[in-house]
Structure formats: C-alpha cells, structure tokens
Amino acid sequence: MNDDLILLGHGSGGKLSHQLLDELIIPNLSGVPAAGQNDAALLNIGGVKLAFTTDSYVVDPIFFPGGNIGDLAVNGTVNDLAMMGARPLCLSVGFILEEGFLKSELARIVTSMREAADAAGVAIVTGDTKVVPRGKGDRIFINTSGIGALEHSLSINGAAARVGDKVIVNGCIGDHGIAVLSAREGLEIDSGIKSDSAALNGLVTELLPLGDALHVLRDPTRGGVATTLKEIALQSGVTVQLSEENLPVNAGVKGVCSILGLDPLYVANEGKLLALVAPERAGEALAIMRRHPLGKDAAVIGEVTESSAGRVVMETMVGGVRGVEMLAGEQLPRIC
Amino acid sequence: MNYQDSFRDKELVQGLARRIAELTRGRKKPLVFMEVCGTHTMAIYQYGLRSLLPPEVKLISGPGCPVCVTPNGYLDRAIALSRLPDLTITTFGDMLRVPGSSSSLMEERAKGADIRVVYSPLDAVRIAAANPAKRVVFLGVGFETTAPTVAGSILAAKAQGLSNYFVLASHKTMPQPMAILSADPDLSVDGYICPAHVSAIIGADAYRFLCTEYQVPCVVTGFEPTDVMQGVEMLARQAQQGESRVEIQYSRVVRWEGNAKAQGVLAEVFTPFDAPWRGIGVLPGSGLRIADAYGEFDAELALPVQVEELKEHQGCLCGEILKGKVAPGDCPLFGGKCTPESPVGACMVSSEGTCAAAFKYGR
C-alpha cells in the first residue's frame, strides 16, 4: 500500500493518528513528550502549574441540532483542560474562513462562542483571522487553544485507574455524533437528538473535593466511550468490565444507531465525561453528578475488575459477554 | 419497553439458551451451524451470543458479506475507472478501504480521484443528473437486498434520459454458495441460519433444495438477539429430531414466495451469470450482471479501461474464512499485519466482515 499520503484516517484519533504523531510529527519537533496520552500538557512555570492545550474544529455541517462549530470549539478546549483537573482561564481563537462565507453565519458562530465562553467562565483573549480563496477551504475552520490553572496536587490521569474503581458517566452517550450525522446532507433524519456540547469544568469543580478517590477523568469524544475506556485500560494496565444494561442511551440515538448499524458505544460525545472513582466514594460521586445540571442521567456503567494488559469486556444487554476494542478507522469523519 | 427492546429481552434470550442446552445435552460431536449473512455475524459478536451457547453448539460464519466476497479484480477495475478524467465514482462507504491488487479507492481519493460515498444508488443518479459533464459510476456490490435498489437506479436513470450514469455491477445471489459449502467434504454444516433480508426478497422456498439434496436444516432468521437464539433453537430441534426442512423464524418479514415486485425489477434489469467469489471461485449462475437491454448503463461495457494485473495478498486467509474453515484468530495476519486501519483482506474492512467483527468484539 502507498504510504506517502495523508489519508482521512490519519485524523480519526485512532491508530493511524497515533502512528503519524509518533513516526512523523513528534520526532521532528523537540521538547514534546511521548504521544498525546493526555488531553493537555502540564507546565510548571516559575512554580506556577498550568495546563495548556489546543484543538482544531472542522465539523460538517457547521450548524447542527444543539450547537454549532463555535460553541463546540469553546467547549471542546475547555473540556480538554478540565479533564486534567485544571481550572480553564483563557482561550485563543483562530478562524480560517473561505472566501464567500456569509457574515451572518460568522456572526451566529461568534455569538455562540461568546455565550459558551461566558457559560464556562473563561475569557477569549486573543485571536487571528485568515481568509482563503473560494474552493480552498470549506466555509470555516476554527482553532482554539486554552490555558488552565492547576490548583490541586491530585494526580488525575489515564494511568491512575485501580482495581475496584467504579466507572461513572454523567449522562446519555452518543448524542453529539448522532445529532451531527442526522443533520448531514443526504441523510436528513429527524431523530430529535441534540448535541450534548457543553463545558464540563463546572462539573469537574464539584468532583474535585473527592480528592485522592478521583483517579481518572476523560471526555469520550471521537471514538466514543469504547475507545476512551480502552485507552484508560491500556494506560493503567487493568481490565474494565462494562454493563450494557446500565449504559444510558437516548431512545433516538438507539433508533438511529439501529438503522445505520452503529454502536452507541463508539459514537462521539461533546459534553460527557467518564470518571473512575474509588469504590468507597463512588456513591458520593454519582450523587454529585446527579445534582449537577449536566449529570441528571449519570450512571455507574462498569468497574475495574483486575490488573491485566489492558482489556475492556462488556456484559451485553442479553447477558452475553464480549470484548470492546478501540474504534478503528473512521466511523463518522468530521464530527468535531 | 419499546418495540426494539422487546427483541433484545434478556430473559427471553436466556430462556432460549437454556432450551438450546437441553436440546443438545450429551452430544459427542458439536452441532455446527453456519450463519451466511454478515449482519448475523455482527449480531452474534455484538451481543456476545456465543458465550451463551453450550459447548455442543458451534457457530461459524460463511460467505455473507458482500464486500468480502468481491474479488480483487473488481476493485482493480473500479480503481482504474477512478483514474479516468471527468469520472466520479459513487459507492457505499465500506468499499473505500478494501485493498485491490496495489491500491484502494481511499488512496486514489487522497491522490485526487473524485470518489464519493452515498447512502443510496438514487443519490448517485442525482449526482449524475446535476453534473452532466461528468460520468458517474456507482459500484453495485451486494446481494438480493441491495440489487433491487441498484436496478431501480438504472430504471430511474433511463426514465430521466441520463447518458452519464453507469453501474459497475458485481451482485451476488444467495443459495448457490450454500450448495457448494454443503457439498464440501471438509466442512460439515449441520444447519444454516439463513439470511433475513435476502430471504425477504428471494423467499424461503429458495432454500428447499438444500434440505432435499444435502439434508441440511435451514431456518430463515431475523437479526435481533432473540431472533438469532430462536433460529439456533429451531435448528437444534431439527437436528435432535433428525429432520431437515426449511423453517421461517423471521415470519414478521419473510414469506415463502418472497417479494415478487423486487424479483421482477431484478429480472428486468439484470441477468444471471457465473460470478467469481473471493476464496470460493466461479460459481454457476451465482451473480447478476446488467442485462443486454440495459448495456448502455454497464460500466464494464461502456467504459473500457486497462486494468492492472491481478495480485492476491500473500498469507491472507480471507478465502478460507469465508468458507467457515478458518476462524479469524487462526489467520497469521489477524490483528498484526491485518487490522481494520491497515487491512490486508476484505474480511477485515467491511462492517460486516468476519475478521472486522472478531477484531472489534471478539478478543
């Protein structure tokens, strides 16, 4: 096979993306720690601990039920900081616009960016705008970078899962991917599903008092809950046992997934987090989530059962058992 | 509980599992049942149904994934067509990553070929109508479930007077490979879980000859977990009673005579031919090509192109896997050289491929 070209799969967040990072990008840069295992870099600048992250947004279509590319660009970067347990402080924004893009659409997008930033309590403090000739871009691409303050000494990361931990999700899974897909040209499905795009830093602030009992926080975006849990299992060297019966999934998401042959476990979320919490504090963590507006449907979906080379297994809704692997290839390109 | 959930009821499934265990208890040689449809393969893996069955029942996967049974030569022709100027390839998404002899459609797209994923062949007709200066080719791959919609697209193109819409047809039809597998001395299949939606088109009567000529029980089975478990239970019951007949488990959709309208459209636009199946070879009357009366829409006739020399993939056991002789994990390439992201064989690519299912759910 030809190996000279960038393929769509290189942007999927899966194995090809990791290869591209490890074999081409990181070796040619200096000072970058080994392949992006976490959502943000941790910096210590003169004793001040900071988290720093960046993300680009190319979602298609740019407007979808429950949001648009603008609030997604704010929430996604805020969430990358929040998953490190950092308090998001400020963002930058870079717009790449295609010649001929409607100013009215840009205004809608910028307005929702402001609203999302206000809701998350972050400031957008710097930015840049470029325009490319018609046909050389696709209406609008947005990059946001963010800085957050680390104000605790907890070690919340993907390698910190321990045997006995409960896996908790803050609500129904798969809404974002299905909302975007439903709005796509040629597939207009009226599923009634809205994207869950939301900033999770407020919810994380509520969870931080759990202290040492809070082991892992991750937002299951591309590749869905399955891919994120498999990453955690691999990083921590544990087996995670899931219960399909306990997975919260909206009826509309179930329906669209059935029609299109998708598995909600692999569909992207933009306002969900997975928390792995020590069993003695798991009930408390669940209660905290359920009190929060973004955690009404929170549920314990599984637990860490043993040390291993990194496995995820699931008891299916009919009582069978199967393995859960990472998403391979692109299930739905350009969902964020 | 909604309609869908009732077909995924845990207690029903577990009750069926108990009945299957009772029907097969004490058997020395396990009963081998083959599912011939890729959607069944996926359902069996996705719901972990094997883990619910007793050791006396073994489920194996057959040649029921349309992408998987499509030979390299077809891909090579599609790739060659995609390199022609002013030509757009339209296809279902699964075909993109299937490796041909030396390239794939995804690679050709990265190099600049105009290759578009559509959800229906009628979308391809719309693209042709909107782009009269382009030649638009739809990759017609699939069994009797897909073939009528492709036939419909050709009828629609004719009705609209389009001269720039073509189909590269490699449709396959169902009962023939099951006869070959039934006659194979290396395989002893004790029952077929017959396809659900293919049977809705061709009708359950199509399988009768398998029962009379090869004494293999056949149960036309739906795709939900209670369907599959009930289908297995019906096969186990026939085996226990020494019977071999066709039964319809999926009676909410499938009729004995099938769908006459769809059969009529197929007979109008297509004509049976001796089709090549990956791993199995050429089977008499097992495929559908475009009938002479619609030759102007046949990409193979209307768009002659130089196709590269055929190369098979070294070490790939797709062919044996499609016949149910080898399990995915027994292929030396599985999970190492061959993964869904850099597949060697088609079984690892298609969303209904046995290797893809085993990779995603099985390990």
Interface residues (C-beta under 8 A of the other chain):
Chain A: M1 N2 L5 I6 L7 L8 G9 G14 K15 L16 G186 L187 E245 A251 K254 G255 S258 G261 D263 M314 E315 T316 M317 V318 G319 G320 V321 R322 G323 V324 E325 A328 G329
Chain B: N2 Q4 R8 D9 K10 V13 Q14 T39 M42 Y45 Q46 Y47 G48 L49 R50 S51 L52 R97 P99 S103 S104 M106 E107 A110 K111 V118 Y119 D123 P225 T226 T339 P340 E341 S342 S351 F359 K360 Y361 G362 R363
